[in-house]
Amino acid sequence: MNIFRLAGDMTHLFSVLVLLLKIHTIKSCAGVSLKTQELYAIVFTTRYLDLFTTYISLYNTIMKLIFLGSSISIVWYMRHHKMVRRSYDKDQDTFRHYLLMLPCLLLALLINEKFTFLEVMWAFSLYLEAVAILPQLVLLQRTRNIDNLTGQYVLLLG
């Protein structure tokens, strides 16, 4: 196993755990961008379309399921949990995140390893992941109120 991949997976996993810890324990998503979380859910959904067709290793399968499940559960918490959704500041989180998707898709259609559906979606997920943090950064700049767990989440995610 590549040590850099392991380090990247673990820091991303810790960032997600920090965010889930914040949301679950204090029942608040203040300072967290739902737009960024939706983009990450799209990133992992499009990246792991091969989950049920290609087996690489148990580690790979488990990490794919964790990243998919955690990103979808964070979006669910922020949209549907009775207490958590009240703490979401929709007025501050106004980044037009869907506008990021079209250039990423066009880039994926032009620059990919092989022009197949799975490869184009994989390339799309890479390009989208590179810009998915932007709504979170814009939200933090607007609110200027960064608690410890949100700051740790952004640091680990970066």
N, C-alpha and C positions, 0 to 999 in steps of 0.2 A: 504494500500500500504506500502511496505517495504521502510523505509527511506533511507537505503543504496542503494537500487536499484534506487530510485529517485535521490540521490546524484550522483551516477555513470552515470545515463542517462544525467543529467544536465551538468556535467563536460565534458562528451563526446560531447554533443550538443554544448557547448560553444567552445570546441576545433575545431569542424567542422565550426562553424560560424566564428571564428577567421581566419581560413584558407581560407574560401570562401571570407571573407572580404578582405584579402590580395590579393587573386587572382583577384577578381572582381574590386577592387578600383585602385590598382597600376598596374594591367595587368601584373603581374609577378608571377612566381612560383619558383624563385631562392631560393635554399636551401631546396626545398621540393622534397622528393623522390617519383617519379611516381611508383616505385616498391612497396613501402608501401601502396600507395593509391590503387593500383591494388589488393594487398592482402586484404585490408579492403573491397573492393567491393566484392571480393570472399567470405570473412567472412560473410558479411551481406546477400549476395545472398543465401548462403547455410544455414545460420541460420534461415532465414525467409521464407523458402519454404512452411511453413504452413500458410502463410499470407491469402490465399484465401480458406483454408479448415477448419481452427480453429479460432473461434472468442473468445478472452479472455476479452478484454475491449476496449473502444474507445481510451484511453490513449495508450494502447499497440499497437493498429493498427496504430495510428498516428505516434508513435515513430519508428515503423518498417518502415513505408513509408518514414519518414524523413531520417533515417539512410541509407536506400537503395538509395533514390534519391540523397542525398548529396554525398555519396561516388561515385556513378556513374557519377554525374555531375562534380566532381573534376577530375576524370580520363578523362572525355570528354574535359574539359577545358585544361588540360595539354597536351592532345594528338592532339586536333583539333582546338582550338581557335587560330586564326592567330597571335595575339600578345603574348599571354601567352606561347605558345609552343616554341617561340624563346628564352625565358628566362630559359627554362629547360636545365640543364647541364647533358646531356646524358653521357658524358665522365667520370663524377665523380660518377654518380649513376649506378654502375656496379655490385651491389650485385646480386647474382644469386638467386632471390627470388623464382623461381619455384622449386628449390631444397628443400625448406622448406615445400612444400606442400605434398610430398610423405611420409615423416615420420609422418606428422600430420594425413594423411589419414590412414596409417597403424595403428597408435595409436588409431584412432577412430574406426577402424574395430575390434581392440582387446579390447578396454576399452570404453564401452558405456552402457547406462542404459538398453536398449532393442535393440536387433539386428533387427531393421527395417530401411528402407532407410532414413526416416526423422530423426530418432534418431542418426544414424551414421553420417549424414550430420550435425546435430546439434553439436555432439561431435567434428567432424572435425573443425567446425567453432570456437569452444572454444579453441582447441589446436592451430589452425592457428592464432587466435587473440593474443595469448600469445607471438608469435614470429614475428608478422607482423610489429612491430616497428623497428626491427633490420636494415632493409635497410635505414631507416631514420636516425638512430643513426650512422651508418657507414658513410653515406653521410655527416652528420654534423661534424664527426671527420675528414674526409678528407678535407672538405672545410675550416673548422675553421672560417667560416664567418656566424655568426648567427644573423639575424636581430630580432628585438623585436617581431614581429608577429609570426615568425617561432619558436622562443623560447617559446612564450606563447602557441602556438599550441602543441608543444611537451610536455610541462609541464602539460597542461590540459589533453592531451591524456594519459600520464602516470598515 
